[in-house]
């Protein structure tokens, strides 16, 4: 069964049990381990276990297989591994804390720029070259007060 069909079955199963804030990410270009990540919220430990259980049942009915599930004991974050699709069933506070949407979402965090400012001759503002050495025989000068 392909990832698109697995994702549709999983989303339908989550909607049946009133899963909230369902998002599906296509992560095929980000990792070779799986193609889709589904994140959903539930209101209680019992609902989270019911959501995960319903996904497992519906995938098995459709002829798919469930590789594993984890987290049913605590019920704060249940992970369902369908192979090409990973389903994260989370309580809202846990979901907000781990913020998986930022990791798997399309808006990736931008890398921070360094604060070192280079001058035209490849020197930093302190008079040293970018490699951290002073130019041939010159020392960095300090202004006396």
N, C-alpha and C positions, 0 to 999 in steps of 0.2 A: 504494500500500500504506500502511495506517495505522500510526501509531507503536506501537500495542499489538502488532500482528502483527510489525513489525520488531524490537521489543524481545524478543519470544518467540523469534524465529528466532535473534537474536544470542545470547541467553542459552543456547539449546540448542547452538549452535555452540561457545560457550565451554566448556560442560560436557563436550562431546565430547573436547576436548583437555585436559581436567583443569585448567581455570582455577579459581583459588582465591578465596575471599572475594568472590563476585559480589554486587554491590549495584546496584539499579535505583532511580533517583530520578525522580519526576515533577516537572519544573521548568517546566511550562507557565505557571504563574502568576508565575514569576520572570523569564522571558525570552521574547521573541517569536521567537528564532532557532531553537529546537528544543524538543521536548516531553519527551524523556527523556534521561537521562545514565546510562550503565552504566559501572561501574568494576570491574576485575578484576585479580587479581595472577597472575603467572607466576614460575617459579623461575629461568629463564635467558633470555638474549637469544634463543636459538633457540626456546624455548617461546613467548615473547612474539610473535615473528614468525609462528609457526605459529597461535597464537590469532587474531591479526588476519587472517591469510590465510584461515582457516577461516570467520570471520565474513563476509568478502567473498564467498567462494565460495558459502556457503549463502544469503546474501541474493540473489545473482545467480540461483541455481537457483530461488528462489521468485518470481522476476520483479521483484525490487527493483533499485535501482541504488545503487552506491557512489560518492559524490561525490568523495572523496579519502581518502588515507591519508598519514600523516606519521610519521617516526621509525623507519622500518624499518632504516635504516642503523646506528644506534646500538643499537637494541633495548632501551633502558632504559624508554622510554615511547612506545608506539605509539598514535596516535589514528586512529580510523576514523570518518569522517563519512558517515552514512547519510541525511543531510537532517534528518528529524524526530528522529533518534536519534544521539547521539554516544557512541562506545565508547572508553574510556580503558583500555588494556592496559599495566599498570605492574609494575615490579619492586617488591617489598615496601619496600625502603629509600626509593625514589623516591616511592612512594605515601604512606609515612609523612611524608616531608619536606614534600610539597605539600599533604597533608591535604585533598583535594578533597571528602571527605565533609562536612567542616565548612562548605565553601562551598555545596554543593548540597543538603546534608541538611536535614531538617525542623527540627533544632534550631539555629537561626541564633544567632550570637553576640550577646549583649545589648549595647547601647551603654552605655558608661561614663557614670556620672553625674558632674556637675561637683562640685567640692569647695567651691564658694561657698555659704555659708549665709546666707540672707536673714532679716532681723529683721522684725517686724510692719509697720513703716512703709516697707517696700521697700528698706531699707538693708542693706548687707552687714555682716559682722561688723566691718569696719574703719571703719564710720561713713559710707561713701559709698553713694549709691544704686546700683541695679543697672546704671545706665548709666555708672557710674564717676565721677559728679560729686557734689560735696558738696551737701547741701540748701541752699536759698536763703540765702546769706550765712554759713553756718556752716562752720567748718573741722573737719577730723577732729582729735580731741584724742588726745594720747599721754600715757600715765601716766609721770610722772617717777619715777625710782628714788631 
